[in-house]
Amino acid sequence: MGRDKGGGTRAIYHVWFKVLSLLIAAALLAKAAIALAAPRRFYAVRQRQYATESLPPRLLVAPALVLALTAVAVYAAVFHYRPWGWIVLGFLILLSAVALDHAFRWKTHRLAMLKVVASPKVRQADCELLALGSAFAALALLVY
């Protein structure tokens, strides 16, 4: 089924966690870069989203994508195991749980997030996302 020589199908098995890690890195780095580059505009939009009583339908896109990536990570972990793959799988499982919690408990989540996006310490969180995104990029490029 898999060939080792000449770039056969076995080489494809090694890219699952690399691609997942790069996708996570891109999402984290993009969010942090946008928030750091234009914080007033970015967080004004976030405040409007969190001010709504009902969950805006477009905010369900991110949890759906995270759940899809988690399903891919579970598949990769079961059928294409790689050392250190548990980092990507664990992160996506945690992120899925948080995304579902936020979607199902929108009324309490939105109130907490209104305080967060209005806080002057939100810049620190964006810097932490930059560091985390860089770590996932390094994981993809150096480990997988």
MARBA-3410 file (N, C-alpha, C, O; in Angstrom, 1 decimal):
144
0.8,-1.2,0.0,0.0,0.0,0.0,0.9,1.3,0.0,0.6,2.2,-0.7 ~ 1.9,1.3,0.8,2.7,2.5,0.8,4.1,2.2,0.3,4.7,1.1,0.6 ~ 4.7,3.1,-0.5,6.0,3.0,-1.0,6.9,3.9,-0.3,6.6,5.1,0.0 ~ 8.1,3.4,0.1,9.0,4.3,0.8,9.9,5.0,-0.1,10.4,6.1,0.2 ~ 10.2,4.5,-1.3,11.2,5.1,-2.2,10.5,6.0,-3.2,9.4,5.7,-3.7
11.2,7.1,-3.5,10.7,7.9,-4.6,9.5,8.8,-4.3,8.8,9.1,-5.2 ~ 9.3,9.1,-3.0,8.2,10.0,-2.7,6.9,9.4,-2.8,5.9,10.0,-3.3 ~ 6.8,8.1,-2.4,5.5,7.4,-2.5,4.5,7.8,-1.5,4.6,8.9,-0.9 ~ 3.5,7.0,-1.4,2.4,7.3,-0.5,2.7,7.4,0.9,2.0,8.1,1.7 ~ 3.7,6.7,1.4,4.1,6.7,2.8,4.5,8.1,3.2,4.3,8.5,4.4
5.1,8.9,2.3,5.5,10.3,2.6,4.2,11.1,2.9,4.3,12.1,3.7 ~ 3.1,10.8,2.3,1.9,11.6,2.5,1.4,11.4,4.0,0.9,12.3,4.6 ~ 1.6,10.2,4.6,1.2,10.0,5.9,1.9,10.9,6.9,1.4,11.1,8.0 ~ 3.0,11.4,6.6,3.8,12.2,7.5,3.3,13.7,7.5,3.8,14.5,8.3 ~ 2.4,14.1,6.6,2.1,15.5,6.5,0.8,15.8,7.3,0.5,17.0,7.5
0.1,14.8,7.8,-1.2,15.1,8.5,-1.0,16.1,9.7,-1.6,17.2,9.7 ~ -0.1,15.8,10.6,0.1,16.7,11.7,0.8,18.0,11.3,0.7,19.0,12.0 ~ 1.7,17.9,10.3,2.3,19.1,9.8,1.3,20.1,9.3,1.3,21.3,9.7 ~ 0.4,19.7,8.5,-0.7,20.5,8.0,-1.6,21.1,9.1,-1.9,22.3,9.1 ~ -2.0,20.2,10.0,-2.8,20.6,11.1,-2.1,21.7,11.9,-2.7,22.7,12.3
-0.9,21.4,12.2,-0.1,22.4,13.0,0.0,23.7,12.3,0.0,24.8,13.0 ~ 0.3,23.7,11.0,0.4,24.9,10.3,-1.0,25.7,10.2,-1.0,26.9,10.2 ~ -2.1,24.9,10.1,-3.4,25.6,10.1,-3.6,26.3,11.5,-4.1,27.4,11.5 ~ -3.3,25.6,12.5,-3.4,26.2,13.9,-2.6,27.4,14.0,-3.0,28.5,14.5 ~ -1.3,27.3,13.5,-0.4,28.4,13.6,-0.9,29.6,12.8,-0.9,30.8,13.3
-1.4,29.4,11.6,-1.9,30.4,10.7,-3.1,31.1,11.4,-3.2,32.4,11.4 ~ -4.0,30.4,12.0,-5.2,31.0,12.6,-4.8,31.8,13.8,-5.2,33.0,13.9 ~ -3.9,31.3,14.6,-3.5,32.1,15.8,-2.7,33.3,15.4,-2.9,34.4,16.0 ~ -1.7,33.2,14.5,-0.9,34.3,14.1,-1.7,35.4,13.4,-1.5,36.6,13.6 ~ -2.7,35.0,12.6,-3.5,35.9,11.9,-4.4,36.7,12.8,-4.5,37.9,12.7
-5.0,36.0,13.8,-5.9,36.7,14.7,-5.1,37.6,15.6,-5.5,38.8,15.8 ~ -4.0,37.2,16.1,-3.1,38.1,16.9,-2.6,39.3,16.1,-2.6,40.4,16.6 ~ -2.1,39.0,14.9,-1.6,40.1,14.1,-2.6,41.2,13.8,-2.4,42.4,13.8 ~ -3.8,40.7,13.4,-4.9,41.7,13.1,-5.3,42.5,14.4,-5.4,43.7,14.3 ~ -5.4,41.8,15.5,-5.8,42.4,16.7,-4.7,43.4,17.2,-5.0,44.5,17.7
-3.5,43.1,17.0,-2.4,44.0,17.4,-2.2,45.1,16.4,-1.8,46.2,16.8 ~ -2.5,44.9,15.2,-2.3,45.9,14.2,-3.4,47.0,14.2,-3.2,48.2,14.0 ~ -4.6,46.5,14.5,-5.8,47.4,14.5,-6.7,47.1,15.7,-7.8,46.7,15.5 ~ -6.2,47.3,16.9,-6.9,46.9,18.1,-8.3,47.6,18.3,-9.3,46.9,18.6 ~ -8.3,48.9,18.0,-9.6,49.6,18.2,-10.7,49.0,17.3,-11.8,48.7,17.8
-10.4,48.9,16.1,-11.4,48.4,15.1,-11.7,46.9,15.4,-12.9,46.5,15.4 ~ -10.7,46.1,15.6,-10.9,44.7,15.9,-11.8,44.5,17.1,-12.8,43.7,17.0 ~ -11.5,45.1,18.2,-12.2,44.9,19.4,-13.5,45.6,19.4,-14.4,45.3,20.2 ~ -13.7,46.6,18.6,-15.0,47.3,18.5,-16.0,46.3,17.8,-17.2,46.1,18.2 ~ -15.5,45.6,16.8,-16.4,44.5,16.2,-16.7,43.4,17.2,-17.8,43.0,17.3
-15.7,43.0,17.9,-15.9,41.9,18.9,-16.9,42.4,20.0,-17.7,41.6,20.4 ~ -16.8,43.6,20.4,-17.7,44.1,21.4,-19.2,44.1,20.9,-20.1,43.8,21.6 ~ -19.3,44.5,19.6,-20.7,44.5,19.0,-21.2,43.0,19.0,-22.4,42.8,19.2 ~ -20.3,42.1,18.6,-20.7,40.7,18.6,-21.2,40.2,20.0,-22.2,39.6,20.1 ~ -20.4,40.5,21.0,-20.7,40.0,22.3,-21.9,40.8,23.0,-22.4,40.3,24.0
-22.2,41.9,22.4,-23.3,42.7,23.0,-24.7,42.1,22.6,-25.7,42.5,23.2 ~ -24.7,41.3,21.6,-26.0,40.7,21.1,-26.5,39.6,22.1,-25.7,38.8,22.6 ~ -27.8,39.6,22.4,-28.4,38.6,23.3,-28.3,37.2,22.7,-28.0,36.2,23.4 ~ -28.5,37.1,21.4,-28.5,35.7,20.8,-27.2,35.6,20.0,-26.6,36.5,19.5 ~ -26.8,34.3,19.9,-25.5,34.0,19.2,-25.7,34.3,17.7,-26.5,33.8,17.0
-24.8,35.2,17.2,-24.9,35.5,15.8,-24.5,34.2,15.0,-23.5,33.6,15.3 ~ -25.3,33.9,14.0,-25.0,32.7,13.2,-23.6,32.6,12.6,-23.0,31.5,12.6 ~ -23.0,33.7,12.2,-21.6,33.6,11.7,-20.6,33.2,12.7,-19.5,32.8,12.3 ~ -20.9,33.4,14.0,-20.0,32.9,15.0,-20.0,31.4,15.2,-19.2,30.9,16.0 ~ -20.9,30.7,14.5,-20.9,29.2,14.6,-19.9,28.6,13.5,-19.6,27.4,13.6
-19.4,29.5,12.6,-18.4,29.0,11.6,-17.2,28.5,12.3,-16.7,27.4,12.0 ~ -16.6,29.3,13.2,-15.3,28.9,13.8,-15.5,27.5,14.6,-14.6,26.7,14.4 ~ -16.5,27.4,15.5,-16.6,26.1,16.1,-16.8,24.9,15.1,-16.3,23.8,15.4 ~ -17.5,25.1,14.0,-17.7,24.1,13.0,-16.3,23.7,12.4,-16.0,22.5,12.2 ~ -15.5,24.7,12.1,-14.2,24.4,11.6,-13.3,23.7,12.6,-12.5,22.8,12.2
-13.3,24.2,13.8,-12.5,23.5,14.9,-12.9,22.1,15.1,-12.1,21.2,15.2 ~ -14.2,21.8,15.1,-14.7,20.4,15.2,-14.2,19.6,14.0,-13.9,18.4,14.1 ~ -14.3,20.1,12.8,-13.8,19.4,11.6,-12.3,19.1,11.7,-11.9,18.0,11.4 ~ -11.5,20.1,12.1,-10.1,19.9,12.3,-9.8,18.8,13.4,-8.9,18.0,13.2 ~ -10.6,18.9,14.4,-10.4,17.9,15.5,-10.7,16.5,15.0,-10.0,15.5,15.3
-11.8,16.3,14.1,-12.1,15.0,13.5,-10.9,14.5,12.7,-10.6,13.4,12.7 ~ -10.3,15.4,11.9,-9.2,15.1,11.1,-8.0,14.7,12.0,-7.3,13.7,11.7 ~ -7.8,15.4,13.1,-6.7,15.1,14.0,-6.9,13.7,14.6,-5.9,13.0,14.8 ~ -8.1,13.4,15.0,-8.4,12.1,15.6,-8.1,11.0,14.6,-7.5,10.0,14.9 ~ -8.5,11.2,13.3,-8.3,10.3,12.2,-6.7,10.1,12.1,-6.2,9.0,12.0
-6.0,11.2,12.0,-4.6,11.2,11.9,-3.9,10.4,13.0,-3.0,9.7,12.8 ~ -4.4,10.7,14.2,-3.8,10.0,15.4,-4.0,8.5,15.4,-3.1,7.8,15.8 ~ -5.2,8.1,14.9,-5.5,6.7,14.9,-4.8,6.0,13.8,-4.2,4.9,14.0 ~ -4.8,6.6,12.6,-4.4,5.8,11.4,-3.0,6.3,10.9,-2.4,5.5,10.1 ~ -2.5,7.4,11.3,-1.2,7.9,10.9,-0.4,8.5,12.0,0.1,9.6,12.0
-0.2,7.7,13.0,0.4,8.1,14.3,1.8,8.8,14.0,2.6,8.3,13.2 ~ 2.0,9.9,14.7,3.3,10.5,14.6,3.7,10.9,16.1,2.9,11.3,16.8 ~ 5.0,10.7,16.4,5.4,11.2,17.7,5.1,12.7,17.8,5.2,13.4,16.9 ~ 4.7,13.1,19.0,4.3,14.5,19.2,3.0,14.9,18.6,2.6,16.1,18.7 ~ 2.3,14.0,18.0,1.0,14.3,17.4,0.0,14.6,18.5,-1.0,15.3,18.3
0.2,14.1,19.7,-0.7,14.4,20.8,-0.8,15.9,21.1,-1.9,16.3,21.7 ~ 0.2,16.6,20.8,0.1,18.1,21.1,-1.0,18.7,20.2,-1.8,19.5,20.8 ~ -1.0,18.4,19.0,-2.0,19.0,18.1,-3.4,18.4,18.4,-4.3,19.2,18.5 ~ -3.4,17.1,18.7,-4.7,16.5,19.0,-5.3,17.1,20.3,-6.5,17.4,20.4 ~ -4.5,17.1,21.3,-4.9,17.7,22.6,-5.3,19.1,22.5,-6.4,19.5,23.1
-4.6,19.9,21.8,-5.0,21.3,21.6,-6.3,21.5,20.9,-7.1,22.3,21.3 ~ -6.5,20.7,19.8,-7.8,20.8,19.1,-8.9,20.2,19.9,-10.0,20.8,19.8 ~ -8.7,19.2,20.7,-9.8,18.7,21.5,-10.2,19.7,22.6,-11.4,20.0,22.8 ~ -9.2,20.4,23.2,-9.5,21.4,24.2,-10.2,22.6,23.5,-11.1,23.1,24.0 ~ -9.7,23.0,22.3,-10.3,24.1,21.6,-11.7,23.8,21.2,-12.6,24.7,21.2
-12.0,22.5,20.8,-13.4,22.1,20.5,-14.3,22.2,21.7,-15.4,22.7,21.6 ~ -13.8,21.7,22.8,-14.6,21.8,24.1,-14.9,23.2,24.4,-16.1,23.5,24.8 ~ -14.0,24.1,24.3,-14.2,25.5,24.6,-15.2,26.1,23.6,-16.0,26.9,24.0 ~ -15.0,25.8,22.4,-15.9,26.4,21.3,-17.3,25.9,21.5,-18.2,26.7,21.4 ~ -17.5,24.7,21.8,-18.9,24.2,22.1,-19.4,24.8,23.4,-20.6,25.2,23.4
-18.6,24.9,24.4,-19.1,25.6,25.6,-19.5,27.0,25.4,-20.6,27.4,25.9 ~ -18.7,27.7,24.6,-19.1,29.1,24.3,-20.4,29.2,23.5,-21.2,30.1,23.7 ~ -20.5,28.3,22.5,-21.8,28.3,21.7,-23.0,27.9,22.5,-24.0,28.6,22.4 ~ -22.9,26.9,23.4,-24.1,26.5,24.1,-24.4,27.3,25.3,-25.5,27.4,25.8 ~ -23.4,28.0,25.8,-23.6,28.9,27.0,-23.3,30.4,26.6,-22.6,31.1,27.3
-23.8,30.8,25.5,-23.6,32.1,24.9,-23.9,33.2,25.9,-23.2,34.2,26.0 ~ -25.0,33.1,26.6,-25.5,34.2,27.5,-24.5,34.5,28.5,-24.2,35.7,28.8 ~ -23.9,33.5,29.1,-22.8,33.8,30.2,-21.5,34.0,29.5,-20.7,34.9,30.0 ~ -21.2,33.4,28.4,-19.9,33.6,27.8,-19.8,35.0,27.2,-18.7,35.6,27.4 ~ -20.8,35.5,26.6,-20.8,36.8,26.0,-20.5,37.9,27.1,-19.8,38.9,26.9
-21.1,37.7,28.3,-20.9,38.7,29.4,-19.4,38.7,29.8,-18.8,39.8,30.1 ~ -18.9,37.5,30.0,-17.5,37.4,30.4,-16.5,38.0,29.3,-15.6,38.7,29.6 ~ -16.9,37.7,28.0,-16.0,38.2,26.9,-16.1,39.7,26.7,-15.2,40.4,26.3 ~ -17.3,40.3,27.0,-17.4,41.8,27.0,-16.4,42.4,27.9,-15.8,43.5,27.6 ~ -16.2,41.9,29.1,-15.2,42.4,30.0,-13.8,42.2,29.5,-12.9,43.1,29.6
-13.5,41.0,28.9,-12.2,40.7,28.4,-11.8,41.7,27.3,-10.7,42.3,27.3 ~ -12.7,41.9,26.3,-12.3,42.7,25.1,-12.2,44.2,25.5,-11.6,45.0,24.8 ~ -12.8,44.6,26.6,-12.8,46.0,27.1,-11.5,46.2,28.0,-11.2,47.3,28.3 ~ -10.9,45.1,28.4,-9.8,45.2,29.3,-8.5,45.7,28.6,-8.2,45.3,27.4 ~ -7.7,46.5,29.3,-6.4,47.0,28.7,-5.4,45.8,28.6,-4.4,45.9,27.8
-5.7,44.7,29.3,-4.8,43.6,29.3,-5.0,42.6,28.1,-4.3,41.6,27.9 ~ -6.0,43.0,27.2,-6.3,42.1,26.1,-5.1,42.1,25.1,-4.9,41.1,24.4 ~ -4.3,43.1,25.1,-3.0,43.1,24.3,-2.1,42.0,24.7,-1.4,41.4,23.8 ~ -2.0,41.8,26.0,-1.2,40.7,26.5,-1.6,39.3,25.9,-0.8,38.5,25.6 ~ -2.9,39.1,25.9,-3.5,37.9,25.4,-3.1,37.7,23.9,-2.8,36.6,23.4
-3.2,38.8,23.1,-2.8,38.8,21.7,-1.3,38.4,21.6,-0.9,37.7,20.6 ~ -0.5,39.0,22.4,0.9,38.6,22.4,1.2,37.1,22.7,2.0,36.5,22.1 ~ 0.4,36.6,23.6,0.5,35.2,24.0,0.0,34.3,22.8,0.6,33.3,22.6 ~ -1.0,34.8,22.1,-1.4,34.1,20.9,-0.3,34.1,19.8,-0.2,33.1,19.1 ~ 0.4,35.2,19.7,1.5,35.2,18.7,2.6,34.2,19.1,3.1,33.5,18.3
2.9,34.1,20.4,3.8,33.1,20.9,3.3,31.7,20.6,4.1,30.8,20.2 ~ 2.1,31.4,20.9,1.5,30.1,20.7,1.5,29.7,19.2,1.8,28.6,18.9 ~ 1.1,30.7,18.4,1.1,30.4,17.0,2.5,30.2,16.4,2.7,29.3,15.6 ~ 3.5,30.9,17.0,4.9,30.6,16.6,5.3,29.2,17.0,6.1,28.6,16.3 ~ 4.9,28.8,18.2,5.2,27.5,18.7,4.6,26.4,17.8,5.3,25.4,17.5
3.4,26.6,17.3,2.8,25.6,16.4,3.5,25.6,15.0,3.6,24.6,14.4 ~ 3.9,26.8,14.6,4.7,26.8,13.3,6.0,26.1,13.4,6.4,25.4,12.5 ~ 6.7,26.3,14.6,7.9,25.7,14.8,7.7,24.2,14.9,8.5,23.4,14.4 ~ 6.7,23.8,15.6,6.4,22.3,15.7,6.2,21.7,14.3,6.7,20.6,14.0 ~ 5.5,22.4,13.4,5.2,21.9,12.1,6.5,21.8,11.3,6.7,20.8,10.6
7.3,22.8,11.4,8.5,22.9,10.5,9.7,22.1,11.1,10.5,21.7,10.3 ~ 9.8,22.0,12.4,11.0,21.3,13.0,10.7,19.9,13.4,11.7,19.1,13.5 ~ 9.5,19.6,13.8,9.2,18.3,14.4,8.5,17.3,13.4,9.0,16.2,13.2 ~ 7.5,17.8,12.7,6.7,17.0,11.8,7.4,17.1,10.5,6.9,16.4,9.5
END
